[in-house]
Amino acid sequence: MAQSFNFTTMIKRSKCRLKQWMVPLFLFMFATTFGQDTLTPRVKKSRVLAWALPSTLITYGAVGTFVPSFHDAHIALQKKVYALSNDGPHYEDYAQYLPILTVYALDFTQLPSQSTPLAQTWKLGIAFGTMGASVNAIKYTAKIERPDGSSKNAFPSGHTATAFMAAEFLRQEYGGVSPLISIGGYAVATYVGTMRMFHNRHYLTDVAAGAGIGILSVQFAYWLYPKLEKKWRAKHPKKADSSFNFTPLFSPNALGIRLTLK
C-alpha cells in the first residue's frame, strides 16, 4: 500500500530544521564578521572598531537580560531551542580550551607567532584573570536563573567567555599565518556557545555577553602587556637587555623545550 505524501508535515519539519540552525548560524556569523578584522592582526586597525564589536555583544546580552520584555522573548526562544535539541555528552566542557592548546601546539612548529611562548603565557594569564573576575562578578551580582532552574548564575556564560577568549588568543598569535586558523578557533567557540543553549544551561543573551567579555579580555591583555613590559624595563635598566624564554623543540624522534637566559 503506497504512503500518502503530506506536504504540510514536510513544511513543518523544514521549519524545525531551520530553527535548530538559527542559533549556531547567528553565532558563526558574528565569529566570521569579527574575524574579518582579526584575520590580519599585524595590520594596525582602529582600536575603536576592534573593541566595539564585542562591546555590542555585551550590550545586546545585557539589554536582553535586564529589560523584561526582551528577556521574556529570549525565554521563549530558549524553550524552542531546547525542544529541538538532545541531551548528549557535554563536550563543550573540554572544547572551550582547545584553541589555547592549539596555540602551544603550534609553538612547536616553524610558524611565526606574534609573541614568544613566555609572553603568550603572561598575556593569557592577564586575559584569564580579567575574564574570570568579570564573569564571576556579574554572575553573582545579577543572579539570573538558568533556563533549567539549577542555579541563579546564568548571566553571562562562563564556558562561552572562556571559549571566545581562547579563540581570540589563537587569532592574536597565529591569525596572520592563515585565515583558517582564526575561523577554526571561532568555530570551536561558536560550538561551545551553541551547546550551552542546546543543553539548556544558558539563554542566547548569556552566550552573547560571554563571547563579548572573552574577546575583550584578550584585547585588554594585548593592550596592557606591552605597557607593563615597558614600565618594568624602565625600572630595571640593568635587566633590560637580559631575557628569559623557553622555546618548544620538535624533531621526528623527540619533543623538548629549550630554555634561554641572556
C-alpha positions as CSV (number, residue, x, y, z in Angstrom):
1,M,0.0,0.0,0.0
2,A,1.5,3.4,-1.0
3,Q,2.0,6.0,1.6
4,S,0.3,9.4,1.1
5,F,2.5,12.5,0.7
6,N,1.8,15.1,3.4
7,F,3.0,18.5,2.2
8,T,2.1,20.2,5.4
9,T,4.2,17.8,7.5
10,M,7.2,18.4,5.3
11,I,6.9,22.2,5.7
12,K,6.7,21.9,9.5
13,R,9.8,19.6,9.5
14,S,11.7,22.1,7.4
15,K,10.8,25.0,9.7
16,C,12.0,22.9,12.7
17,R,15.4,22.3,11.0
18,L,15.7,26.0,10.2
19,K,15.0,27.0,13.8
20,Q,17.5,24.4,15.0
21,W,20.3,26.0,13.0
22,M,19.4,29.6,13.8
23,V,21.5,29.8,16.9
24,P,24.8,28.4,15.5
25,L,24.3,30.4,12.4
26,F,23.9,33.6,14.4
27,L,27.0,32.9,16.4
28,F,29.1,31.9,13.5
29,M,28.0,35.0,11.5
30,F,29.4,37.0,14.4
31,A,32.6,35.0,14.5
32,T,33.3,35.4,10.8
33,T,32.3,39.1,10.9
34,F,34.7,39.8,13.8
35,G,37.2,37.6,12.1
36,Q,37.4,40.0,9.1
37,D,39.2,42.4,11.4
38,T,41.2,39.7,13.1
39,L,42.4,37.8,10.1
40,T,45.3,40.4,9.6
41,P,46.4,41.0,13.2
42,R,49.7,42.6,12.1
43,V,47.9,45.4,10.3
44,K,47.0,48.0,12.9
45,K,43.3,48.9,12.6
46,S,41.0,51.1,14.6
47,R,41.0,50.0,18.2
48,V,37.6,51.5,18.5
49,L,36.2,49.1,15.9
50,A,38.1,46.1,17.5
51,W,36.5,46.9,20.9
52,A,33.2,48.0,19.5
53,L,32.2,44.6,18.1
54,P,32.5,42.6,21.4
55,S,31.0,45.5,23.3
56,T,28.0,45.3,21.1
57,L,27.6,41.7,22.1
58,I,27.8,42.5,25.8
59,T,25.2,45.3,25.3
60,Y,22.9,43.0,23.5
61,G,23.2,40.4,26.2
62,A,22.6,43.0,29.0
63,V,19.5,44.6,27.3
64,G,18.1,41.1,26.5
65,T,18.6,40.1,30.1
66,F,17.5,43.1,32.2
67,V,14.7,44.5,30.0
68,P,11.7,42.3,31.0
69,S,10.0,42.3,27.6
70,F,13.3,41.3,25.8
71,H,14.1,38.7,28.4
72,D,10.7,37.1,28.0
73,A,11.3,36.8,24.3
74,H,14.6,35.1,24.9
75,I,13.0,32.7,27.4
76,A,10.5,31.7,24.7
77,L,13.4,31.3,22.2
78,Q,15.3,29.1,24.6
79,K,12.3,26.8,25.1
80,K,12.2,26.3,21.3
81,V,15.9,25.7,21.0
82,Y,15.9,23.1,23.9
83,A,12.8,21.4,22.4
84,L,14.8,20.8,19.2
85,S,18.0,19.5,21.0
86,N,19.1,16.2,22.5
87,D,20.8,15.9,25.9
88,G,24.0,14.4,24.8
89,P,27.6,14.5,26.2
90,H,28.9,17.9,27.3
91,Y,31.9,18.0,25.0
92,E,31.9,21.8,25.3
93,D,33.4,21.3,28.8
94,Y,36.6,20.4,27.1
95,A,36.3,22.1,23.7
96,Q,36.4,25.6,25.4
97,Y,40.2,25.1,26.0
98,L,41.0,23.7,22.5
99,P,42.1,27.0,20.9
100,I,44.6,27.6,23.8
101,L,46.1,24.1,23.4
102,T,46.3,24.8,19.7
103,V,48.5,27.9,20.3
104,Y,51.0,26.0,22.3
105,A,50.9,23.1,19.9
106,L,51.7,25.5,17.0
107,D,54.6,26.9,19.0
108,F,56.3,23.5,18.3
109,T,56.2,24.3,14.6
110,Q,58.1,26.8,12.5
111,L,55.0,29.0,12.0
112,P,55.6,32.6,13.1
113,S,53.6,33.8,16.2
114,Q,53.1,37.3,17.5
115,S,54.7,36.6,20.8
116,T,57.3,34.3,22.4
117,P,55.8,31.3,24.4
118,L,56.7,33.1,27.7
119,A,55.0,36.3,26.6
120,Q,52.0,34.3,25.4
121,T,51.7,32.8,28.8
122,W,51.8,36.2,30.5
123,K,49.1,37.6,28.1
124,L,46.9,34.6,28.6
125,G,47.2,35.0,32.4
126,I,46.1,38.6,32.2
127,A,43.2,37.7,29.9
128,F,42.1,34.7,32.1
129,G,42.2,36.9,35.2
130,T,40.3,39.7,33.6
131,M,37.7,37.4,32.1
132,G,37.3,35.3,35.3
133,A,36.9,38.3,37.5
134,S,34.4,40.0,35.2
135,V,32.3,36.9,34.6
136,N,32.0,35.9,38.2
137,A,31.4,39.5,39.5
138,I,28.5,39.8,37.1
139,K,27.2,36.3,37.7
140,Y,26.9,36.6,41.4
141,T,25.6,40.2,41.3
142,A,23.0,39.8,38.6
143,K,21.8,36.3,39.9
144,I,19.9,35.4,36.8
145,E,18.3,31.9,36.9
146,R,19.5,29.4,34.4
147,P,16.9,28.0,31.9
148,D,17.0,24.6,33.6
149,G,16.4,26.2,37.0
150,S,19.5,24.6,38.6
151,S,21.1,27.9,39.9
152,K,21.0,31.6,39.7
153,N,24.3,32.4,37.9
154,A,23.3,32.2,34.2
155,F,24.4,35.6,33.0
156,P,27.0,35.7,31.5
157,S,28.1,32.3,30.2
158,G,31.5,31.3,31.6
159,H,32.0,28.5,29.2
160,T,31.4,30.8,26.2
161,A,33.6,33.5,27.7
162,T,36.5,31.1,28.1
163,A,35.9,29.7,24.6
164,F,35.9,33.1,22.8
165,M,38.8,34.2,24.9
166,A,40.7,31.2,23.7
167,A,39.7,31.8,20.1
168,E,40.8,35.4,20.2
169,F,44.1,34.3,21.9
170,L,44.7,31.9,19.0
171,R,43.8,34.6,16.5
172,Q,46.1,37.1,18.0
173,E,49.1,34.7,17.9
174,Y,48.5,32.9,14.6
175,G,45.7,34.6,12.7
176,G,48.3,36.2,10.4
177,V,49.5,32.8,9.2
178,S,46.2,31.8,7.7
179,P,42.6,32.9,7.9
180,L,41.6,29.3,8.5
181,I,43.3,29.3,11.9
182,S,41.2,32.3,13.1
183,I,38.0,30.8,11.6
184,G,38.7,27.4,13.2
185,G,39.2,28.9,16.6
186,Y,36.0,30.9,16.4
187,A,34.1,27.9,15.0
188,V,35.1,26.0,18.1
189,A,33.9,28.9,20.3
190,T,30.7,29.1,18.4
191,Y,30.1,25.3,19.0
192,V,30.7,25.8,22.8
193,G,28.1,28.7,23.0
194,T,25.6,26.8,20.9
195,M,25.9,23.6,23.0
196,R,25.4,25.7,26.2
197,M,22.0,26.6,24.8
198,F,21.2,23.1,23.5
199,H,21.9,21.7,27.0
200,N,19.5,24.3,28.5
201,R,22.2,25.9,30.6
202,H,22.1,29.4,29.1
203,Y,20.0,31.8,27.1
204,L,21.2,33.4,23.9
205,T,21.8,36.7,25.9
206,D,24.1,34.8,28.3
207,V,26.1,33.4,25.4
208,A,26.4,36.7,23.6
209,A,27.6,38.6,26.7
210,G,30.1,35.8,27.5
211,A,31.5,35.9,24.0
212,G,32.0,39.7,24.2
213,I,33.7,39.5,27.6
214,G,36.0,36.8,26.4
215,I,37.2,38.7,23.4
216,L,37.5,42.0,25.2
217,S,39.6,40.3,27.9
218,V,42.2,39.3,25.3
219,Q,42.1,42.7,23.6
220,F,42.8,44.2,27.0
221,A,45.6,41.8,27.8
222,Y,47.4,42.5,24.5
223,W,47.0,46.3,25.1
224,L,48.2,46.1,28.7
225,Y,51.2,43.7,28.4
226,P,53.5,46.0,26.3
227,K,52.9,48.8,28.7
228,L,53.7,46.7,31.7
229,E,56.8,45.3,30.0
230,K,58.0,48.8,29.1
231,K,57.5,50.0,32.6
232,W,59.4,47.1,34.0
233,R,62.3,47.6,31.7
234,A,62.4,51.3,32.6
235,K,62.6,50.4,36.4
236,H,65.2,47.7,35.8
237,P,67.6,49.2,33.2
238,K,70.3,46.7,34.1
239,K,68.0,43.8,33.3
240,A,66.5,45.5,30.2
241,D,68.9,43.7,27.9
242,S,68.5,40.3,29.7
243,S,65.7,38.0,29.0
244,F,64.5,34.6,29.9
245,N,62.5,32.5,27.4
246,F,61.5,28.9,26.6
247,T,61.1,27.6,23.1
248,P,59.4,24.3,22.2
249,L,61.5,21.9,20.1
250,F,60.3,19.2,17.8
251,S,62.1,16.5,15.9
252,P,60.9,13.2,14.4
253,N,62.4,11.4,17.4
254,A,61.8,13.7,20.3
255,L,60.0,16.6,21.8
256,G,61.6,19.1,24.1
257,I,61.9,22.7,25.4
258,R,64.9,24.9,25.1
259,L,65.5,27.4,27.9
260,T,67.3,30.6,27.0
261,L,68.8,33.1,29.5
262,K,70.6,36.2,28.3
